[in-house]
Amino acid sequence: MPKQTVRQQIISLLSQEAHSPRELSQAMGVAERDIYSHLPHIARSLASQNKDFVVIHCRCLECDYLFDSRKRFTRPSRCPRCRGERIQDPRFSVKSRADK
């Protein structure tokens, strides 16, 4: 059986349950910034596979602001409302469109 690529491994993990980039990097033994570089490619490739890339947006832990309009996959450094820096990491998962 051929070895899976890094992106295939990420898709496999995200198909099982939602993970943050930090959890993915620890599970796979790669740098967190490398995970972030793969996510846009994974999101595009899943669209052609009849699957959805689900983003659970970041949330400020101080004022409960939800970063739901953010297009980037990285965690923001500060909250625009309260300027707090305690931001919950984003979480990602993969869902088959048949599961809906």
Sequence and secondary structure as in RCSB ss.txt:
>XXXX:A:sequence
MPKQTVRQQIISLLSQEAHSPRELSQAMGVAERDIYSHLPHIARSLASQNKDFVVIHCRCLECDYLFDSRKRFTR
PSRCPRCRGERIQDPRFSVKSRADK
>XXXX:A:secstr
     HHHHHHHHHHHS B HHHHHHHHTS HHHHHHHHHHHHHHHHHTTEEEEEE  BBTTT  B TT  SSS 
 SS TTT    B   EEEEEEGGG 
